[in-house]
Amino acid sequence: MYKLVVLDLDGTTLNNRGKITNNTKNAIQQLQNKGIMVTICTGRNLKTTYSFVKELGLTIPFLCIDGTMMYDVDQSILYRNNLSYQEAETIIDIVQAENVYVEVVSDYYYKYVKNKSFRQYDFDPKDSWLHRIRKYYTGRRYVKDLEILFQKLQSTQTEIHQVVVGGEQQFIHQVRKKIDQQLGHQVEMRDQLWGDYLFIHKPKVRKSVGVQVLCNYLGIEIENVLAIGDQRNDIDMLESVGLGIAMGNAVDEVKEVAKDITLTNEQDGVAYALEHYLLKESPMKRISTIKTFS
C-alpha cells in the first residue's frame, strides 16, 4: 500500500547527538531494496541536509525549508517557492529597524544579532571557539548589516528562502503588522511553530505542499505515503498522508493528529515504525496503545 516514506530529520531520523543510527540506516536500506522509496522533508537548508542524503543513499528527490525547495540527489533544483528580491528587501528593511533577532535563510544561515541580549534567540547560542568553528563549517554566518547582506545575495543571484525573526511578543507583533501593511498576501507569516519566533516566507510553504509536489513528480497518490515527524511544522504533513506517525518524543500537538506513535529518536523510533509497518509480513494494526483512533 505504501510506496513512499517521508522522514523529518531533527528529533526524528537523527538522535539527540545529530546522528543516524545503524538500525535506522539498515531499515531504510531494506525498504529501498524492496522497492519502497524513502526521502527526507526537513526545515533545514540544502547545505545542512545533503550529507544525510548521501549517508542514507537516497535515490529520489528530497525537500528542504519545510517544502520550499525540492532537490534531486545531484542537488539540482526541481521545485522552488522562494521570496522575491523585492519581498526580501522589504522584509529586511523592516526587521533590521526593530529590536529583534533575525535569521535570513539562504544557501547559508545568515544571523543578525544586534547585541548580546538577542543571543538567547539564536538557534545555536553556544559561543565557544569550538562551536564557532563548527557553526562556520555547517553554514552559519553572523552579519553586522542586513542591507549589505541583501545586496550581496542579490548581486550573486542567491535565492532567499525565508526570514526568521525572534524576540519579545510586542516587537514580533510590530514586525508582523508592518510586513502585512507593505506586502499583504504576497507573503505568509507563521508564529505558531515556536513561541518567540516569526517565520516569514511565500504562501503555501508547508511540508504537506512539498510532499504533494514530490508525489506529483513521482506519479503516486499522497495516500500511498507514510510520514514520520516530531514537531509542529510536521503536523500538516502527517495529516495529509496515508499514514502519519509521531515520534515518542514529539510535542503533544503532533501526537494528537498522528495516526500512530512510535518510540523516541533515542530508541530508534523510525526504524521501529518502518519495521513494524513495512518490513514485517503481518504487522499489527498500530504500535501505540497511548490513544485510540476512529
N, C-alpha and C positions, 0 to 999 in steps of 0.2 A: 504493500500500500504506500509506504513512504519511499520516495525516490531521492529526496534531498534532505540533508541535515544542515541546519544553520546554527552556528555557535557564537555566542558572545565570547570575548576574551577575558577581561579582568573580572575576577570573582567567579568565573565560570570555567573556561578551559585552563586558565592559569591558576596555580595555587597562590597562597599568600606571599610567596617569595618570587612571584612573577615567572614561574617555571611550568612547563608542561611535563607531567609525569609519564613514565614509561607505560603505565596502564592505559592512560588516555591516548597516547600515540598508537599503541597496539590496537585499541578498539577502533580508532579512526582508520587505520590501515586495513583492518579486517573488513570494515564497511566498504571501503574503496575496492577491495579485492572482490567483493560480492556485487559490485556494480552500483552501489548506493553512493551518490555524490555527497561530498562534505565541503563546507566552506565556512568562512568567518564573516560576521557582521558586527562591527565594533565602533565605538565612539572615537577610537584612535585615528591618527592620520596615517598616510602610507608609510612614512619613514619609521614609525614605531610599530607597524603591523607586519611589514613584509618579511622580517626574519622568522616570524612564526608561520607564515605561509610556506616558506621554504622548509622549515623544520618539520612541518606536518606532511610535506609532499603533496599539497593540494594541487588539483589539476583543473579546477574550474574557477571562474571569476569570484572575487571577494569584495566586500563592502566596507567602506571606511566612513568616518564622521557621521555615524548614525544614518547611513544610507545616502549621504550627499554624493559620494563618489563610488563608482564601481570600476574595478581594475581587473584586467586579465592577469594571468600569472606571470606574464612578461612585463608587468607594470604599465602597459598601455591602457589609456582611459577608454572605457566603454560607455560610461554614463556620468554626467555631472549635473549638479544643481547648485552652482556657486553664486555668491554675491557678485553683482556687477561692480566695476571700479567706482562708479558714481555712488552706488549704495554704500559701499565700504568706506569711501571718503566721508560721506555724510555721517555715518556711524562713528568713525574715528574722531572727527571734529567734535562731536557731541561728548563722547566718553572721556576724551583727554581733558576736557574742561571741568569734569566732575570729580568728586572725591571718591574714586573707585579704583579697584584693581582691574586691569584689562589684559586679556589674552587674545591675540589675533592668531587664528588657526589657519595655517597655510602648509607649505612644504615643511616648515618648522613651526614650533610653538613659540610665538614672539610674546614675551611677557613685559608688561609695563607696570612697575611698582613705584609709585610716587615717593614713598618713604617707608621706613621700617614697619610702621603701623599697618600697612597694607599687606605685609608679607604673610599674615595669617590666612589670606585668601588664595595664596599661591597653592596650586595643586601639588607642588613639590617644594615644601617650605624649608627642608633641610639645607643648610648653607655651609657645610664644611668644605674644605678643598676637594676631598674625595667625591662628595656629592656634586660639587660644581663641575668636576671633570666628567662624572657620569651623566649629568644633565646635558652637558655640551655634546657628548657623543650620542645621546639619544634624542637630539634635535630640539633642545630647549635653548632659547636665546633671550637675553634680557636687553631691552632697549630703553633709551632715555627720552626719545621723542617719537611719538607715533606718526606724526606727519612726515618726518624723514623716512620712517619705515614704509609708509604707504607709497611715497614717491619711488622708493627703491623697488617695491613689489610691482608697481605699475610699469616702471621702465623696463623691468625684466620679464614682463608679462607673466608674473607668478600668480596663480589662482588663489583667491581668498575664500576659504570655505565658510567660516563663521567667526563671530566675535563673541567672547565670553566676558561678562562683567561681574565682579564680586564686590560686595560692600554692604553697608547698612541699608536697611529696607527703604529709608527715606531717600537715599541717593539712588538706589535701584529704581524707585518709583519715578524720580525726576528723569532719569535716563530713558525709561520706557515711555514717559509722556512726550518728551522731546522727539524721540525717534518716531513715535506714532504720528506726531504732528507733521513731521517732514517727509516721512516715507510711507505712512499709511499701510496699505495692504501689499506693498512691494516686498516687505519683509515680515517675518513672523518672530515673535519673542516668547520664549518659554521660561518660566521661573519655578515650575513645579518639580524639576528634576533634582535640584539640590537647593536647600533653603535660602542661602545667601548669594545665589548666582542667577544671572540672566543670560540665556543663550539666544543670540541674535543671528538669524540665518534666513534663507529663502523659504517661502511657504512650501509645505508638503515635504519638509525634511523629517523623515521618520524611518525607523528601521523597517517597519511594515511596508512602506513605499519602496524602499530599496530591495527588499526581498521579492516584492511583486515584479519589479523591473527585472530582477535576476530570473524569476520564473518565466517571464515572457521571453527572455533571451534563450533560456534552455528549452522552452516549449513544453513546460509542465504546469499543472494546476497548483495553486498555493495550498490546496487541501492535501496535497501529497508531500508537504513539508513538515518535518519535526524540528522544532527550535528549542534552544535552552538558554536561559539568561537569569540574571540575579538583581538587576537594578531597574529604576523607574523608566529609563529610556528603552528597556526591553519589553515593557508592558504591551504596547500596541503590536509588536512583532508576535508575542506569544498569543495574543488574542486573535490574530489574523490567520495563523497557520492551522494545519490539520491537528497537530498536537503540540501544545506549548507546555514546556516543563520548567518549573522553577528550581533553582538550586536550593539546597538545605540552608544555605547562608543568605538567601535572598531576603530583601526587605518585605515586610508584610503585604504591601500593596501588590507586589509581584506574585506572591503565593496565593493571594485571593483570586487572581484572574487565571492562574495556571490550571491546566487540567490534571497535572500531577506534580509531585515534589520529589526530587531525588536527594542524594546525600550532598554534603557540603563540598566545596572546592578543595578542602584539605582531606577529604575522604574519597577522592576520585569520583565525585558525583556525576561528571559527564560520562566517564567510562561505564559506570554502573547503569546509568539510564540507557546508553546505547546497547549495552549487552542485554539488558532486560527487554527492550522493545524491538531490537533489530537483529541481534545475534543469537538469541535463544530461539529454538524451533517452536516452542509453545509458551510464549510469555504470559504472565498473569495479566489481568486487566489493567492494573496500575501498581505503582510502587508504594505510594504514600497511604498510610492509614490515618493521617492527621485530619483529613477533611473528606467529606462525601461529595459526590458530583452527581448532577442531574443527568 
